[in-house]
Amino acid sequence: MQAPGRLSVILIEGLRGHHPLFEPDDIREAFSVPDRPLDATAADQVGQALLAMAREPAHAARGAIDALPLPSRTALIRVYFRLLERAAEERRLSH
């Protein structure tokens, strides 16, 4: 999967089962609640966090993620795992 900047490295690590930008408890919590639509503010927060993941060193991206309100962090985690699913599918199709 072609992902911008550092996001490609993060996804490669994610495909190996390493998710250093997220706490395991946050991941479990994100999938224990129903998916909800985001309002414009939350969508912007998720977008800014994705940009941080692509552009910033891991510690700065982690700081941006940790600063998100819980609903936005939950949405970001779900987006991240959807990206991982897509990357895994692309990997299967290319081999």
MDTraj code that builds the backbone (N, CA, C; nanometers):
import mdtraj as md
import numpy as np

residues = "MET GLN ALA PRO GLY ARG LEU SER VAL ILE LEU ILE GLU GLY LEU ARG GLY HIS HIS PRO LEU PHE GLU PRO ASP ASP ILE ARG GLU ALA PHE SER VAL PRO ASP ARG PRO LEU ASP ALA THR ALA ALA ASP GLN VAL GLY GLN ALA LEU LEU ALA MET ALA ARG GLU PRO ALA HIS ALA ALA ARG GLY ALA ILE ASP ALA LEU PRO LEU PRO SER ARG THR ALA LEU ILE ARG VAL TYR PHE ARG LEU LEU GLU ARG ALA ALA GLU GLU ARG ARG LEU SER HIS".split()
xyz = np.array([
    [0.0847, -0.1173, 0.0000],
    [0.0000, 0.0000, 0.0000],
    [0.0894, 0.1239, 0.0000],
    [0.0613, 0.2130, -0.0884],
    [0.1344, 0.3385, -0.0929],
    [0.0716, 0.4350, 0.0070],
    [0.1449, 0.4680, 0.1086],
    [0.0973, 0.5628, 0.2096],
    [0.2000, 0.6747, 0.2193],
    [0.1540, 0.7939, 0.2487],
    [0.2475, 0.9069, 0.2514],
    [0.3425, 0.9036, 0.3709],
    [0.4658, 0.9470, 0.3445],
    [0.5634, 0.9683, 0.4502],
    [0.5824, 0.8508, 0.5434],
    [0.5883, 0.8833, 0.6700],
    [0.6142, 0.7832, 0.7740],
    [0.4972, 0.6868, 0.7949],
    [0.3817, 0.7222, 0.7410],
    [0.2651, 0.6359, 0.7581],
    [0.2894, 0.4982, 0.6976],
    [0.3652, 0.4917, 0.5882],
    [0.3923, 0.3609, 0.5281],
    [0.4710, 0.2717, 0.6237],
    [0.5672, 0.3278, 0.6950],
    [0.6449, 0.2503, 0.7935],
    [0.5547, 0.2069, 0.9084],
    [0.4678, 0.2963, 0.9528],
    [0.3754, 0.2635, 1.0612],
    [0.2846, 0.1480, 1.0202],
    [0.2379, 0.1494, 0.8952],
    [0.1511, 0.0414, 0.8476],
    [0.2276, -0.0896, 0.8337],
    [0.3503, -0.0837, 0.7873],
    [0.4313, -0.2059, 0.7786],
    [0.4478, -0.2682, 0.9171],
    [0.4786, -0.1843, 1.0154],
    [0.4895, -0.2344, 1.1532],
    [0.3551, -0.2881, 1.2026],
    [0.2478, -0.2186, 1.1685],
    [0.1149, -0.2643, 1.2078],
    [0.0815, -0.4007, 1.1508],
    [0.1230, -0.4252, 1.0269],
    [0.0998, -0.5569, 0.9663],
    [0.1776, -0.6658, 1.0388],
    [0.2815, -0.6274, 1.1085],
    [0.3598, -0.7227, 1.1890],
    [0.3035, -0.7369, 1.3305],
    [0.1965, -0.6616, 1.3592],
    [0.1344, -0.6702, 1.4907],
    [0.1837, -0.5688, 1.5906],
    [0.2660, -0.4748, 1.5459],
    [0.3183, -0.3709, 1.6352],
    [0.2420, -0.2415, 1.6118],
    [0.1837, -0.1871, 1.7176],
    [0.1035, -0.0647, 1.7082],
    [0.1516, 0.0349, 1.8139],
    [0.2753, 0.0853, 1.7999],
    [0.3343, 0.1666, 1.9062],
    [0.2689, 0.3037, 1.9272],
    [0.1871, 0.3467, 1.8343],
    [0.1237, 0.4775, 1.8513],
    [-0.0030, 0.4709, 1.9353],
    [-0.0447, 0.3502, 1.9693],
    [-0.1696, 0.3327, 2.0440],
    [-0.1489, 0.2402, 2.1632],
    [-0.2155, 0.2721, 2.2709],
    [-0.2141, 0.1850, 2.3885],
    [-0.3069, 0.0656, 2.3627],
    [-0.2677, -0.0535, 2.4049],
    [-0.3551, -0.1701, 2.3864],
    [-0.4962, -0.1485, 2.4441],
    [-0.5053, -0.0843, 2.5591],
    [-0.6378, -0.0591, 2.6171],
    [-0.7214, 0.0333, 2.5290],
    [-0.6571, 0.1311, 2.4646],
    [-0.7292, 0.2208, 2.3745],
    [-0.7803, 0.1451, 2.2519],
    [-0.6998, 0.0518, 2.2026],
    [-0.7418, -0.0291, 2.0874],
    [-0.8622, -0.1135, 2.1252],
    [-0.8547, -0.1814, 2.2392],
    [-0.9679, -0.2646, 2.2834],
    [-1.0937, -0.1800, 2.3011],
    [-1.0778, -0.0641, 2.3631],
    [-1.1920, 0.0252, 2.3869],
    [-1.2529, 0.0732, 2.2555],
    [-1.1682, 0.1028, 2.1582],
    [-1.2173, 0.1538, 2.0294],
    [-1.3100, 0.0537, 1.9605],
    [-1.2836, -0.0739, 1.9812],
    [-1.3657, -0.1753, 1.9157],
    [-1.4748, -0.2324, 2.0061],
    [-1.4870, -0.1768, 2.1251],
    [-1.5926, -0.2229, 2.2156],
    [-1.7168, -0.1346, 2.2076],
    [-1.7077, -0.0268, 2.1320],
    [-1.8215, 0.0648, 2.1163],
    [-1.8630, 0.0680, 1.9700],
    [-1.9907, 0.1008, 1.9438],
    [-2.0357, 0.1066, 1.8044],
    [-1.9665, 0.2193, 1.7271],
    [-1.9543, 0.1979, 1.5977],
    [-1.9025, 0.3022, 1.5086],
    [-2.0008, 0.4179, 1.5083],
    [-1.9495, 0.5394, 1.5154],
    [-2.0359, 0.6575, 1.5159],
    [-1.9869, 0.7577, 1.4136],
    [-2.0790, 0.8305, 1.3526],
    [-2.0352, 0.9365, 1.2603],
    [-1.9608, 1.0453, 1.3373],
    [-1.8685, 1.1102, 1.2691],
    [-1.7923, 1.2186, 1.3304],
    [-1.8510, 1.3529, 1.2907],
    [-1.8479, 1.4467, 1.3835],
    [-1.8837, 1.5829, 1.3463],
    [-1.7609, 1.6457, 1.2796],
    [-1.7769, 1.7650, 1.2271],
    [-1.6697, 1.8300, 1.1523],
    [-1.5440, 1.8512, 1.2372],
    [-1.5613, 1.8870, 1.3615],
    [-1.4458, 1.9104, 1.4492],
    [-1.3685, 1.7812, 1.4715],
    [-1.4385, 1.6737, 1.5012],
    [-1.3721, 1.5454, 1.5244],
    [-1.3044, 1.4952, 1.3969],
    [-1.3692, 1.5116, 1.2838],
    [-1.3095, 1.4695, 1.1568],
    [-1.1807, 1.5474, 1.1307],
    [-1.1810, 1.6758, 1.1611],
    [-1.0606, 1.7565, 1.1450],
    [-0.9507, 1.7082, 1.2388],
    [-0.9862, 1.6738, 1.3618],
    [-0.8878, 1.6241, 1.4577],
    [-0.8256, 1.4932, 1.4102],
    [-0.9080, 1.4054, 1.3569],
    [-0.8571, 1.2777, 1.3050],
    [-0.7653, 1.3035, 1.1859],
    [-0.8059, 1.3941, 1.0983],
    [-0.7221, 1.4276, 0.9836],
    [-0.5885, 1.4860, 1.0251],
    [-0.5894, 1.5737, 1.1241],
    [-0.4641, 1.6326, 1.1725],
    [-0.3745, 1.5252, 1.2350],
    [-0.4337, 1.4314, 1.3057],
    [-0.3548, 1.3229, 1.3658],
    [-0.2957, 1.2327, 1.2575],
    [-0.3716, 1.2052, 1.1517],
    [-0.3178, 1.1254, 1.0414],
    [-0.2009, 1.1975, 0.9744],
    [-0.2138, 1.3279, 0.9587],
    [-0.1019, 1.4052, 0.9033],
    [0.0207, 1.3979, 0.9948],
    [-0.0021, 1.4060, 1.1249],
    [0.1094, 1.3930, 1.2195],
    [0.1736, 1.2560, 1.2068],
    [0.0941, 1.1517, 1.1905],
    [0.1477, 1.0171, 1.1739],
    [0.2341, 1.0078, 1.0482],
    [0.1945, 1.0771, 0.9427],
    [0.2675, 1.0719, 0.8163],
    [0.3920, 1.1604, 0.8165],
    [0.3876, 1.2704, 0.8910],
    [0.4938, 1.3709, 0.8811],
    [0.5910, 1.3738, 0.9981],
    [0.5440, 1.3420, 1.1152],
    [0.6211, 1.3655, 1.2374],
    [0.6914, 1.2388, 1.2860],
    [0.7988, 1.2553, 1.3630],
    [0.8589, 1.1386, 1.4290],
    [0.7557, 1.0724, 1.5210],
    [0.7789, 0.9478, 1.5513],
    [0.6814, 0.8698, 1.6283],
    [0.6439, 0.9365, 1.7597],
    [0.7404, 0.9924, 1.8329],
    [0.7072, 1.0518, 1.9627],
    [0.6150, 1.1727, 1.9462],
    [0.6324, 1.2503, 1.8393],
    [0.5452, 1.3658, 1.8163],
    [0.4064, 1.3202, 1.7717],
    [0.4022, 1.2177, 1.6856],
    [0.2725, 1.1638, 1.6426],
    [0.1977, 1.1059, 1.7624],
    [0.2704, 1.0360, 1.8477],
    [0.2086, 0.9773, 1.9671],
    [0.1515, 1.0871, 2.0574],
    [0.2238, 1.1969, 2.0701],
    [0.1744, 1.3093, 2.1496],
    [0.0468, 1.3669, 2.0917],
    [0.0416, 1.3797, 1.9594],
    [-0.0792, 1.4310, 1.8942],
    [-0.1968, 1.3363, 1.9156],
    [-0.1711, 1.2083, 1.9081],
    [-0.2765, 1.1085, 1.9283],
    [-0.3247, 1.1100, 2.0726],
    [-0.2321, 1.1126, 2.1665],
    [-0.2692, 1.1122, 2.3083],
    [-0.3488, 1.2370, 2.3468],
    [-0.3282, 1.3471, 2.2734],
    [-0.3991, 1.4715, 2.3041],
    [-0.5418, 1.4750, 2.2484],
    [-0.5757, 1.3782, 2.1632],
    [-0.7099, 1.3771, 2.1046],
    [-0.8161, 1.3465, 2.2099],
    [-0.9328, 1.4087, 2.1963],
    [-1.0454, 1.3672, 2.2798],
    [-1.0796, 1.2204, 2.2471],
    [-1.1344, 1.1507, 2.3424],
    [-1.1609, 1.0077, 2.3261],
    [-1.2383, 0.9729, 2.1990],
    [-1.3469, 1.0428, 2.1650],
    [-1.4184, 1.0046, 2.0412],
    [-1.3306, 1.0157, 1.9156],
    [-1.2466, 1.1158, 1.9102],
    [-1.1579, 1.1319, 1.7943],
    [-1.0495, 1.0251, 1.7941],
    [-0.9952, 0.9931, 1.9103],
    [-0.8928, 0.8882, 1.9193],
    [-0.9522, 0.7542, 1.8787],
    [-1.0744, 0.7279, 1.9230],
    [-1.1425, 0.6041, 1.8852],
    [-1.1585, 0.5962, 1.7342],
    [-1.2026, 0.7056, 1.6730],
    [-1.2201, 0.7079, 1.5273],
    [-1.0864, 0.6889, 1.4564],
    [-0.9807, 0.7512, 1.5060],
    [-0.8482, 0.7361, 1.4456],
    [-0.8017, 0.5910, 1.4525],
    [-0.8208, 0.5277, 1.5639],
    [-0.7810, 0.3868, 1.5779],
    [-0.8565, 0.3009, 1.4776],
    [-0.9846, 0.3261, 1.4623],
    [-1.0640, 0.2493, 1.3653],
    [-1.0154, 0.2738, 1.2224],
    [-0.9843, 0.3985, 1.1895],
    [-0.9317, 0.4301, 1.0559],
    [-0.7983, 0.3586, 1.0348],
    [-0.7119, 0.3641, 1.1340],
    [-0.5822, 0.2983, 1.1261],
    [-0.5983, 0.1484, 1.0975],
    [-0.6881, 0.0821, 1.1685],
    [-0.7063, -0.0609, 1.1461],
    [-0.7724, -0.0894, 1.0124],
    [-0.8547, 0.0014, 0.9624],
    [-0.9089, -0.0155, 0.8268],
    [-0.7967, -0.0027, 0.7235],
    [-0.7057, 0.0912, 0.7458],
    [-0.5902, 0.1034, 0.6570],
    [-0.5054, -0.0237, 0.6607],
    [-0.4891, -0.0816, 0.7793],
    [-0.4144, -0.2072, 0.7899],
    [-0.4841, -0.3192, 0.7136],
    [-0.6158, -0.3267, 0.7231],
    [-0.6903, -0.4289, 0.6488],
    [-0.6686, -0.4122, 0.4990],
    [-0.6746, -0.2889, 0.4536],
    [-0.6539, -0.2617, 0.3110],
    [-0.5109, -0.2978, 0.2693],
    [-0.4137, -0.2617, 0.3503],
    [-0.2739, -0.2947, 0.3196],
    [-0.2536, -0.4456, 0.3152],
    [-0.3150, -0.5175, 0.4068],
    [-0.3031, -0.6632, 0.4089],
    [-0.3667, -0.7234, 0.2838],
    [-0.4802, -0.6706, 0.2438],
    [-0.5472, -0.7199, 0.1231],
    [-0.4611, -0.6935, -0.0006],
    [-0.4052, -0.5748, -0.0100],
    [-0.3182, -0.5422, -0.1243],
    [-0.1960, -0.6313, -0.1257],
    [-0.1432, -0.6607, -0.0102],
    [-0.0271, -0.7488, -0.0010],
    [-0.0625, -0.8886, -0.0505],
    [-0.1804, -0.9402, -0.0099],
    [-0.2231, -1.0734, -0.0545],
    [-0.2408, -1.0766, -0.2060],
    [-0.2984, -0.9706, -0.2627],
    [-0.3243, -0.9685, -0.4066],
    [-0.1970, -0.9571, -0.4891],
    [-0.0930, -0.8976, -0.4308],
    [0.0312, -0.8773, -0.5058],
    [0.1250, -0.9973, -0.4976],
    [0.0950, -1.0933, -0.4109],
    [0.1832, -1.2111, -0.3981],
    [0.1201, -1.3333, -0.4557],
])
top = md.Topology()
chain = top.add_chain()
for i, resn in enumerate(residues, 1):
    res = top.add_residue(resn, chain, resSeq=i)
    for name in ("N", "CA", "C"):
        top.add_atom(name, md.element.get_by_symbol(name[0]), res)
traj = md.Trajectory(xyz[None], top)
